[in-house]
């Protein structure tokens, strides 16, 4: 019997009403207008531009005061939906199977268990063929943010690709670089905040999801250990924003995006989602801001409900943003994964997401399945293309990925492109863009 781990991070929350978190309020001040007095008892964080996060014991009073304030464009409460436990990785037969031959390109002993490295005619994304033709000698380093359950930054196959904040001295309890965060050496944890409401610096993965996602993107290649990631020249910022029981909030997600962008991330991977759009404005505003100011592409999973998200939205995948690329999942046979969401309008491309072999905490490796795994497969491809052609804008990079797919009749009317991503074709197309 084949055992699969369906990534429950990408699921549809079914509660009819979101439970309100009454202590946090998003406030957007109109352009050119004065910022109001939020009160002496409030802790105020300028998230970006003219958007503020206000924290106090009861934001409902402040919310009423701001309702008719002509200087305010909108307010939104930070909300949660229904929690759902996340399963841990389990062994599958693919953990001991070899799926392709890497023709001596990699010395990583478990790399041939990653079937997505196969060529297009074997339903992979042509990693093997791309490396044979293009190599990696002239690539630039690409910073990728993984907004997830954290990362095992000591993992044998990840420690050399983990991003390091050189301006921070580890463990001294001081915000050395003055960026508003204490000891953010490898990233931040928005789930644990200090007395001032600041995200803390311990982004250690206590689940497995974020570590698995990170390995697919950029596990160290040719170190004689474990596997190889798709991207050859990356640094990964692990940002802990998704609880082990899922149910991330808009404020945490938005802050993660801003932190990633400010620290040089050009691609953000989002292998999470839920059916409720508790806020309406914060995430789209954040996506536009990081596109316009920092040139960031956000790659997000379509979800695992076998649903048409054109009819039944899931977020962040269903937000309308130019710099958002939405991914469905495929199997080793090339079919759309049985669990994968789809959408002729709202899903862009497909990528391998079933039985994906990657890193898990404690120097371990396992297979997991979900659009949560298809998203980092795409992120790895995007990062490799960008490392060869670092002048691509986020919208150009998105278009390269969409225009270089291998179409498949089984995806017809299931996504915009009707195709599966391909690294080799993507590199060749990117070369032609001036």
C-alpha positions in Angstrom: 0.0 0.0 0.0 1.3 3.4 -0.9 1.2 6.0 1.9 1.0 9.7 1.1 1.3 12.7 3.2 -1.3 15.2 2.0 0.0 18.6 3.0 -2.8 19.9 5.2 -1.3 23.4 5.2 -3.2 24.1 2.0 -6.8 23.4 2.9 -10.1 25.2 2.9 -11.3 26.3 6.3 -15.0 25.6 6.6 -16.0 27.7 9.6 -18.8 30.0 8.8 -17.4 32.9 10.7 -13.8 33.9 11.5 -13.0 34.2 15.2 -11.8 37.7 15.8 -8.4 38.5 17.3 -9.5 41.7 19.1 -6.1 43.0 20.0 -4.7 43.9 16.5 -6.0 46.3 14.0 -4.7 47.2 10.5 -5.0 50.9 9.7 -4.4 52.5 6.3 -4.0 56.3 6.4 -4.9 58.1 3.2 -2.0 59.5 1.2 -0.9 62.8 2.4 -3.1 62.8 5.5 -1.9 63.0 9.1 -1.5 59.8 11.2 -4.1 59.9 14.0 -3.3 59.5 17.7 -3.9 55.8 18.3 -3.8 56.3 22.1 -1.2 56.0 24.8 -2.1 52.4 25.5 -1.5 51.3 21.9 1.7 49.8 20.5 2.0 51.0 16.9 4.0 49.4 14.1 4.5 51.1 10.7 4.3 48.0 8.5 5.1 49.8 5.3 4.1 53.0 3.5 1.0 54.4 5.2 -0.2 51.1 6.7 0.1 50.7 10.5 -0.5 47.8 12.9 -2.0 48.9 16.2 -2.0 46.6 19.2 -3.9 47.1 22.4 -6.2 45.3 24.8 -9.4 46.1 22.8 -9.1 47.4 19.3 -12.9 47.7 19.0 -12.9 51.0 20.7 -10.3 52.4 18.4 -11.9 50.9 15.4 -15.1 52.8 16.2 -13.2 56.0 16.7 -11.5 55.7 13.3 -14.6 54.6 11.4 -15.6 58.2 10.4 -12.1 59.7 10.4 -11.6 61.3 7.0 -7.9 60.6 7.1 -8.4 56.8 7.2 -8.8 54.7 4.0 -9.6 51.5 5.8 -9.3 49.5 9.0 -9.2 45.7 9.2 -9.2 43.4 12.3 -6.7 40.7 12.3 -8.6 37.4 12.3 -8.3 33.7 12.5 -10.4 30.9 11.1 -10.7 27.3 12.2 -7.5 25.5 13.2 -6.7 22.1 11.7 -3.9 19.8 12.9 -1.1 19.1 10.5 0.2 15.5 10.0 3.8 14.7 10.1 5.7 13.1 7.2 5.4 9.3 6.8 7.5 6.8 4.9 6.4 5.8 1.4 7.8 3.3 -1.0 9.2 6.2 -3.0 11.6 6.8 -0.1 13.6 3.8 -1.3 13.0 3.9 -5.0 15.2 5.5 -7.6 13.2 7.6 -10.0 15.8 8.8 -12.5 19.5 8.7 -13.3 21.4 12.0 -12.7 24.1 11.1 -15.2 26.9 12.0 -12.8 25.8 15.6 -12.5 25.2 15.3 -8.8 27.1 13.4 -6.1 24.3 13.7 -3.6 23.4 10.0 -2.8 19.6 10.4 -2.6 19.1 12.8 -5.5 17.8 10.1 -7.8 14.7 9.7 -5.7 13.5 13.1 -6.9 11.4 12.2 -9.9 10.7 15.8 -10.8 14.3 16.1 -12.1 13.3 13.9 -15.0 12.9 15.4 -18.5 9.6 16.5 -19.8 8.8 13.3 -21.7 9.0 11.6 -18.3 6.7 14.2 -16.6 9.5 16.0 -14.8 10.6 19.6 -15.1 13.9 18.9 -17.0 16.3 19.8 -14.2 18.8 17.1 -15.4 18.7 18.3 -19.0 18.9 22.0 -18.0 22.1 21.4 -15.9 23.7 19.4 -18.7 23.2 22.2 -21.2 23.5 25.4 -19.1 25.6 24.5 -16.1 25.8 26.8 -13.1 29.3 28.5 -13.4 28.0 32.0 -14.2 25.0 32.2 -11.9 24.2 34.9 -9.4 22.9 34.2 -5.8 19.2 34.5 -5.4 17.6 35.1 -2.0 14.4 33.1 -1.6 12.0 33.4 1.4 10.1 30.4 2.6 7.0 31.7 4.6 6.0 28.5 6.4 6.4 26.6 9.7 10.1 27.6 10.0 13.2 25.9 8.8 15.7 23.4 10.4 18.7 25.7 9.8 21.1 23.1 11.2 20.1 20.4 8.7 23.1 18.9 7.0 21.7 19.6 3.5 20.4 23.1 4.3 22.9 24.8 6.7 25.1 26.0 3.8 22.2 27.6 1.9 20.5 29.3 4.9 20.5 33.1 4.7 22.4 34.9 7.4 21.8 38.4 8.6 25.4 39.6 8.8 24.3 42.7 10.8 23.0 40.7 13.7 25.1 39.2 16.6 23.5 35.8 17.6 22.0 35.5 21.0 22.9 38.8 22.5 19.3 40.0 22.9 20.0 43.3 21.0 18.7 44.6 17.7 22.2 45.1 16.4 21.3 46.2 12.9 18.4 48.4 14.0 15.8 46.8 11.7 13.2 46.4 14.5 14.0 42.7 15.3 16.1 41.2 18.0 18.5 38.3 17.0 16.9 37.7 13.6 20.0 35.9 12.4 18.3 33.6 9.9 14.8 35.1 9.7 11.9 35.8 12.0 9.1 34.1 13.9 5.8 36.2 13.7 4.0 33.6 15.8 6.0 34.6 19.0 6.2 38.3 19.7 8.0 40.2 22.5 6.4 42.6 24.9 6.5 45.4 22.2 4.7 43.3 19.7 7.8 42.6 17.7 8.3 39.3 15.9 11.1 37.3 17.5 14.1 35.6 15.9 13.7 31.9 16.6 12.5 30.5 13.3 13.3 26.8 14.1 10.9 24.4 12.4 8.9 22.4 15.0 6.8 20.7 12.4 8.5 19.6 9.1 6.7 21.4 6.3 8.9 24.4 6.0 12.1 22.3 6.0 10.7 20.0 3.3 9.7 23.0 1.2 13.2 24.5 1.6 15.0 21.3 0.5 13.0 21.1 -2.7 14.0 24.7 -3.6 17.7 24.6 -2.7 19.2 21.8 -0.7 22.9 22.0 -1.1 24.1 20.4 -4.4 27.1 18.2 -4.7 28.0 18.1 -1.1 28.0 14.3 -1.0 25.0 14.4 1.4 21.3 13.6 1.0 19.6 15.3 -2.0 20.0 18.3 -4.3 17.6 21.2 -4.5 16.5 22.4 -7.9 18.2 25.8 -7.6 22.0 25.9 -7.6 22.7 29.3 -6.1 20.2 30.3 -3.4 20.1 31.6 0.1 16.9 30.8 2.0 15.3 33.0 4.5 13.1 30.8 6.8 10.2 32.8 8.1 8.0 31.1 10.7 4.4 32.4 10.1 2.3 29.3 9.7 1.4 27.5 13.0 1.7 23.7 13.2 -2.1 23.7 13.3 -2.2 26.1 10.3 -4.4 29.2 10.4 -1.9 32.0 9.7 -3.2 35.6 10.0 -3.0 38.4 7.4 -0.8 40.6 9.6 1.7 37.8 10.1 1.8 37.0 6.4 2.1 40.7 5.4 4.9 41.3 7.9 6.7 38.2 6.5 6.5 39.5 3.0 7.8 42.9 4.0 10.7 41.4 6.0 11.6 39.1 3.1 11.6 41.9 0.6 13.6 44.3 2.7 16.3 41.6 3.2 16.7 41.0 -0.5 14.3 38.1 -1.3 13.3 38.2 -5.0 11.0 35.2 -4.7 8.7 34.2 -1.8 7.3 30.7 -1.5 3.8 30.4 0.0 2.8 26.8 0.6 -0.2 27.6 2.7 -3.8 28.8 2.3 -7.3 28.8 3.5 -10.8 29.4 2.2 -11.6 32.6 4.2 -10.4 36.0 3.1 -10.7 37.5 6.6 -9.3 40.9 5.4 -9.8 42.3 2.0 -7.1 44.8 1.5 -3.9 44.1 3.5 -2.4 41.2 1.5 -3.2 42.7 -2.0 -1.7 46.1 -0.8 1.4 44.2 0.5 1.8 42.3 -2.7 1.7 45.4 -4.8 4.1 47.2 -2.5 6.8 44.5 -2.7 6.4 44.3 -6.4 6.7 48.0 -7.1 9.4 48.8 -4.5 11.5 45.6 -4.3 10.7 43.5 -7.4 9.4 40.4 -5.7 7.6 37.5 -7.3 5.3 35.5 -4.9 4.7 31.8 -5.8 1.7 30.2 -4.0 0.0 26.8 -3.8 -3.4 26.4 -5.3 -4.7 24.2 -2.5 -5.6 20.6 -1.9 -9.4 20.4 -1.9 -10.0 19.1 -5.5 -11.8 22.4 -6.0 -12.2 24.9 -8.8 -10.9 28.0 -7.1 -12.5 30.2 -9.7 -15.8 29.2 -7.9 -14.5 28.5 -4.4 -11.6 30.8 -3.7 -8.7 30.0 -1.4 -6.2 32.6 -0.1 -3.6 33.9 -0.8 -4.0 32.1 -4.2 -7.2 33.9 -5.1 -5.9 37.4 -4.5 -5.7 39.5 -7.7 -2.1 40.5 -8.0 0.2 40.7 -11.0 3.2 39.3 -9.1 1.4 36.2 -7.8 2.0 32.9 -9.5 -0.4 30.1 -8.6 0.6 26.4 -8.8 -1.4 23.1 -9.2 0.1 19.7 -8.5 1.0 16.8 -10.8 1.9 13.2 -10.3 4.7 11.0 -11.6 2.5 9.9 -14.5 1.9 13.5 -15.5 -1.7 13.6 -14.4 -3.1 16.4 -12.2 -2.9 15.1 -8.6 -6.2 13.9 -7.3 -6.1 16.4 -4.5 -5.1 19.4 -6.5 -7.2 22.5 -6.8 -7.5 24.0 -10.3 -9.0 27.0 -12.0 -9.1 28.2 -15.6 -8.8 31.8 -14.5 -7.0 31.7 -11.1 -4.4 28.9 -11.5 -1.4 29.6 -13.7 0.7 26.5 -14.1 1.2 22.9 -12.8 4.3 21.3 -11.3 5.2 18.0 -9.6 3.7 17.8 -6.1 2.9 14.2 -5.5 5.5 12.0 -3.7 8.2 14.7 -3.5 11.3 13.6 -1.7 13.0 16.2 0.4 14.6 17.3 3.7 12.9 17.0 7.0 14.1 18.1 10.5 16.9 16.3 12.2 19.0 15.4 9.1 16.2 13.2 7.8 14.5 12.9 4.4 10.9 11.9 3.4 8.2 12.1 0.8 5.3 14.5 1.1 2.5 15.4 -1.3 0.4 18.4 -1.9 0.3 21.7 -3.9 2.5 22.7 -1.0 5.2 20.6 -2.7 4.4 21.8 -6.3 4.9 25.4 -5.2 8.5 25.0 -4.1 9.2 22.9 -7.2 8.2 26.0 -9.2 10.1 28.3 -6.8 13.3 26.3 -7.4 12.8 26.6 -11.1 12.2 30.3 -10.9 15.2 30.8 -8.7 17.5 28.9 -11.1 16.2 31.0 -14.1 16.7 34.2 -12.1 20.2 33.2 -11.1 21.2 32.9 -14.8 19.2 36.1 -15.7 19.2 38.3 -12.6 17.9 41.4 -14.5 14.5 39.8 -15.1 11.6 41.7 -13.4 9.1 39.7 -11.3 6.6 40.0 -14.1 9.1 38.9 -16.7 10.1 35.9 -14.6 6.4 35.0 -14.1 5.8 35.2 -17.9 8.9 33.1 -18.7 7.6 30.3 -16.5 4.1 30.5 -17.9 5.3 30.7 -21.6 7.7 27.8 -21.3 5.3 25.1 -20.1 4.8 21.7 -21.6 1.1 21.6 -22.4 -1.0 18.5 -21.5 -4.5 17.7 -22.6 -5.2 16.5 -19.1 -4.9 20.1 -17.8 -7.2 21.6 -20.4 -9.5 24.2 -18.8 -7.8 23.5 -15.5 -5.4 26.4 -15.5 -4.4 29.4 -17.6 -1.5 27.8 -19.4 -2.7 24.2 -19.5 0.9 23.1 -18.9 3.6 21.9 -16.6 6.7 24.0 -15.9 10.0 23.2 -17.5 13.4 24.5 -16.4 15.2 23.8 -19.7 12.7 25.6 -21.8 12.5 28.4 -19.2 16.2 29.1 -19.4 16.1 29.1 -23.2 13.2 31.5 -23.3 14.7 33.8 -20.7 17.9 34.2 -22.8 15.8 35.9 -25.5 14.4 38.6 -23.2 16.2 41.9 -23.4 
